[in-house]
Amino acid sequence: MTNDEKLLNLLGLAFKARRIVTGEENVIKLLQSQKAKIVFVASDASLRTIDNFKRKCFFYNVPVNFDYTSQQLTKALGKTLVKIMAVIDQGFYESLQKLLERGETYES
């Protein structure tokens, strides 16, 4: 199993545990309340959305990842059309961070 598969499986587990929030407005609220640990934005989201979340995550000092497509994120969560999500649990964040560091696939 590749690192990407492990990471996407972990995202699915976190979603089932209700430790992931999806949707642009919901994620922005989490960033503002400083509850988001890491944000995932689909690589095929609009350039405006990608730029917006780059700036917001930089401002709130939250890591952001753009390496997965909306199809990969949607499949991982078993939900329809996921383009933006945030992990709100420290334990899941630490596990995800270890997997990301192995592949070196995120920006902070």
N, C-alpha and C positions, 0 to 999 in steps of 0.2 A: 504494500500500500504506500503510495507516494505521500509526501508532506501535504500537498494540496488536498488529497482525498481525506487525510486525517483531519486537516483543518476544517474542511467543509462538513465532515461528520460531526466534529465538535460543535460547529455552529448550529447544526440541527439539534444536537442534544441540548445546547443552551436555549434554543428556541422552545423546545418542549418543556424545559424547566422554567420558562417565562422570564428568562434573563436577557432576552433580546427584544428591542423595540424597533419597529419598522416604520417607514414613512418620513418624508422630509420634515414636516412640521413637528412631529413627535421627537425626531432626533435633534432638531434645533432647540426645542425646549429642554431636552436632556443636557445638551451642551451648555445652555445658559444656566441651568441649575447645577452644573458640574457633576452630574451623575454618570455621564458617558465615560467609559474606560477606553474604548476604541471604536472607531466608526469605519464601516465598510461601504464604499460607494462603487456601484457597478462600473466597469471600465467602458461600457457602452451607454452610459448615461449621457445626457447632453453636456456639451462643453461648458455651458453656463452653470449647470448643477455641479460639475466637477470643480470648476473654479471657485464657486461659492463655498463648497465644503472644504476645499483646500484652505481658503482664507479663514473660515470660521474655526476649523480645527486648529490652525496655527494660533489664532487669537486666544482660544480657550486651552491651548497646550494639550491637545488630545491627539494621539496617533490616528492616522487615517490610511486606509488601504484601498487601492484602485486596481488590484490585480485580477479580480474575478468578474466575469460577465454576469448580467442579470439572470441569464439562464442557469448558470452555476449556483448563484445565490438562491434563486427560486427553488431549484431542485433540492438544495441542502436543507431549506426550511420547510419544504412541502407546502408552500403558500403560493398564491398566484402573484406573479410579477413583483419581485423584490429588487429595488434599485438602490435603496439606502437603508442601512440598519446600524444600530449601536448596541454594543454589549454593555450591560450595566452591572455585571458581577465581577468582583476582583479575582476570584478563583478562576473563572473561565478566561478572563483577560490574561492572567499569568500563563495559563496553558496555551492559549492562542499565541501569545508573545514568544514562547519557546519555539513553537512550530514556525512562526514567521521569521525568527532569527536564524533558524537553520537554512531557510530559503532566502533570507534577506530581502523580503518583499513588502516592506512598509515604510512610510514616511512618518516622521514625528514633528 
